[in-house]
Amino acid sequence: MSLRLWQLLLLVLAVLLSGFAVISVTQATRNVTTELQVAENRQWFLRDESSRLLLELSTYTRMDRVDQIGAEMGMLAASPTQIQVVPNE
């Protein structure tokens, strides 16, 4: 075979390998982009869920609600003389 033919075959092989490399990198980029979108959607869902749970927690811990439930259970507020502070160790 002549040198020209080897050069041509080498050039064709290089172009084919380069094309396959581009296809592979493009597919990998698409996969990573899809994973990113899924993670971002999950993040937004979790942020919304967290906000909803914080609102629910603040609703359940309102002092008037606690007082109302305590009164329904027959509980009374402690007088200042009954309150004891326990030191933190």
Phi and psi restraints in degrees (value plus and minus 20) as a CYANA .aco file:
   2 SER   PHI    -102.7   -62.7
   2 SER   PSI     143.9   183.9
   3 LEU   PHI     -83.0   -43.0
   3 LEU   PSI     -56.8   -16.8
   4 ARG   PHI     -80.5   -40.5
   4 ARG   PSI     -63.0   -23.0
   5 LEU   PHI     -86.3   -46.3
   5 LEU   PSI     -61.8   -21.8
   6 TRP   PHI     -82.0   -42.0
   6 TRP   PSI     -61.7   -21.7
   7 GLN   PHI     -83.7   -43.7
   7 GLN   PSI     -61.9   -21.9
   8 LEU   PHI     -84.7   -44.7
   8 LEU   PSI     -65.1   -25.1
   9 LEU   PHI     -82.9   -42.9
   9 LEU   PSI     -61.0   -21.0
  10 LEU   PHI     -84.5   -44.5
  10 LEU   PSI     -59.5   -19.5
  11 LEU   PHI     -85.9   -45.9
  11 LEU   PSI     -63.0   -23.0
  12 VAL   PHI     -83.6   -43.6
  12 VAL   PSI     -63.1   -23.1
  13 LEU   PHI     -82.3   -42.3
  13 LEU   PSI     -62.8   -22.8
  14 ALA   PHI     -83.5   -43.5
  14 ALA   PSI     -60.7   -20.7
  15 VAL   PHI     -86.6   -46.6
  15 VAL   PSI     -62.9   -22.9
  16 LEU   PHI     -83.0   -43.0
  16 LEU   PSI     -66.1   -26.1
  17 LEU   PHI     -83.1   -43.1
  17 LEU   PSI     -59.2   -19.2
  18 SER   PHI     -84.0   -44.0
  18 SER   PSI     -60.8   -20.8
  19 GLY   PHI     -83.3   -43.3
  19 GLY   PSI     -63.7   -23.7
  20 PHE   PHI     -84.5   -44.5
  20 PHE   PSI     -56.8   -16.8
  21 ALA   PHI     -84.7   -44.7
  21 ALA   PSI     -61.3   -21.3
  22 VAL   PHI     -83.5   -43.5
  22 VAL   PSI     -64.2   -24.2
  23 ILE   PHI     -81.5   -41.5
  23 ILE   PSI     -63.4   -23.4
  24 SER   PHI     -83.8   -43.8
  24 SER   PSI     -65.5   -25.5
  25 VAL   PHI     -87.0   -47.0
  25 VAL   PSI     -58.3   -18.3
  26 THR   PHI     -83.1   -43.1
  26 THR   PSI     -63.2   -23.2
  27 GLN   PHI     -85.4   -45.4
  27 GLN   PSI     -61.6   -21.6
  28 ALA   PHI     -82.7   -42.7
  28 ALA   PSI     -59.4   -19.4
  29 THR   PHI     -84.4   -44.4
  29 THR   PSI     -61.6   -21.6
  30 ARG   PHI     -82.6   -42.6
  30 ARG   PSI     -62.3   -22.3
  31 ASN   PHI     -82.9   -42.9
  31 ASN   PSI     -64.4   -24.4
  32 VAL   PHI     -86.7   -46.7
  32 VAL   PSI     -58.1   -18.1
  33 THR   PHI     -84.0   -44.0
  33 THR   PSI     -60.7   -20.7
  34 THR   PHI     -83.1   -43.1
  34 THR   PSI     -64.2   -24.2
  35 GLU   PHI     -81.0   -41.0
  35 GLU   PSI     -59.9   -19.9
  36 LEU   PHI     -83.1   -43.1
  36 LEU   PSI     -64.1   -24.1
  37 GLN   PHI     -83.9   -43.9
  37 GLN   PSI     -59.6   -19.6
  38 VAL   PHI     -83.8   -43.8
  38 VAL   PSI     -64.1   -24.1
  39 ALA   PHI     -85.2   -45.2
  39 ALA   PSI     -59.0   -19.0
  40 GLU   PHI     -86.3   -46.3
  40 GLU   PSI     -61.0   -21.0
  41 ASN   PHI     -82.2   -42.2
  41 ASN   PSI     -62.0   -22.0
  42 ARG   PHI     -83.3   -43.3
  42 ARG   PSI     -60.4   -20.4
  43 GLN   PHI     -82.1   -42.1
  43 GLN   PSI     -65.0   -25.0
  44 TRP   PHI     -83.5   -43.5
  44 TRP   PSI     -61.1   -21.1
  45 PHE   PHI     -81.5   -41.5
  45 PHE   PSI     -65.6   -25.6
  46 LEU   PHI     -86.5   -46.5
  46 LEU   PSI     -56.2   -16.2
  47 ARG   PHI     -84.5   -44.5
  47 ARG   PSI     -63.2   -23.2
  48 ASP   PHI     -83.4   -43.4
  48 ASP   PSI     -63.2   -23.2
  49 GLU   PHI     -82.7   -42.7
  49 GLU   PSI     -61.7   -21.7
  50 SER   PHI     -82.9   -42.9
  50 SER   PSI     -63.8   -23.8
  51 SER   PHI     -82.7   -42.7
  51 SER   PSI     -61.9   -21.9
  52 ARG   PHI     -83.8   -43.8
  52 ARG   PSI     -62.0   -22.0
  53 LEU   PHI     -88.6   -48.6
  53 LEU   PSI     -57.0   -17.0
  54 LEU   PHI     -84.0   -44.0
  54 LEU   PSI     -60.1   -20.1
  55 LEU   PHI     -84.5   -44.5
  55 LEU   PSI     -62.5   -22.5
  56 GLU   PHI     -83.6   -43.6
  56 GLU   PSI     -61.6   -21.6
  57 LEU   PHI     -83.2   -43.2
  57 LEU   PSI     -64.1   -24.1
  58 SER   PHI     -85.7   -45.7
  58 SER   PSI     -51.5   -11.5
  59 THR   PHI     -86.9   -46.9
  59 THR   PSI     -64.0   -24.0
  60 TYR   PHI     -92.8   -52.8
  60 TYR   PSI     -42.2    -2.2
  61 THR   PHI    -123.6   -83.6
  61 THR   PSI      -7.5    32.5
  62 ARG   PHI     -81.3   -41.3
  62 ARG   PSI     118.1   158.1
  63 MET   PHI     -82.7   -42.7
  63 MET   PSI     -59.7   -19.7
  64 ASP   PHI     -85.0   -45.0
  64 ASP   PSI     -54.2   -14.2
  65 ARG   PHI     -89.0   -49.0
  65 ARG   PSI     -63.2   -23.2
  66 VAL   PHI     -82.2   -42.2
  66 VAL   PSI     -63.3   -23.3
  67 ASP   PHI     -81.8   -41.8
  67 ASP   PSI     -61.6   -21.6
  68 GLN   PHI     -84.1   -44.1
  68 GLN   PSI     -66.1   -26.1
  69 ILE   PHI     -87.1   -47.1
  69 ILE   PSI     -58.5   -18.5
  70 GLY   PHI     -82.6   -42.6
  70 GLY   PSI     -60.6   -20.6
  71 ALA   PHI     -85.8   -45.8
  71 ALA   PSI     -58.6   -18.6
  72 GLU   PHI     -83.6   -43.6
  72 GLU   PSI     -49.1    -9.1
  73 MET   PHI    -111.4   -71.4
  73 MET   PSI     -18.5    21.5
  74 GLY   PHI      60.6   100.6
  74 GLY   PSI       0.8    40.8
  75 MET   PHI    -109.0   -69.0
  75 MET   PSI     130.9   170.9
  76 LEU   PHI    -140.8  -100.8
  76 LEU   PSI     132.4   172.4
  77 ALA   PHI     -91.7   -51.7
  77 ALA   PSI     123.4   163.4
  78 ALA   PHI     -93.3   -53.3
  78 ALA   PSI     123.1   163.1
  79 SER   PHI     -98.4   -58.4
  79 SER   PSI     139.8   179.8
  80 PRO   PHI     -77.6   -37.6
  80 PRO   PSI     -49.1    -9.1
  81 THR   PHI     -95.7   -55.7
  81 THR   PSI     -39.8     0.2
  82 GLN   PHI    -107.0   -67.0
  82 GLN   PSI     -31.8     8.2
  83 ILE   PHI    -103.1   -63.1
  83 ILE   PSI     108.5   148.5
  84 GLN   PHI    -143.5  -103.5
  84 GLN   PSI     115.3   155.3
  85 VAL   PHI    -117.5   -77.5
  85 VAL   PSI     104.9   144.9
  86 VAL   PHI    -117.7   -77.7
  86 VAL   PSI     104.6   144.6
  87 PRO   PHI     -85.6   -45.6
  87 PRO   PSI     125.2   165.2
  88 ASN   PHI    -104.2   -64.2
  88 ASN   PSI     105.4   145.4
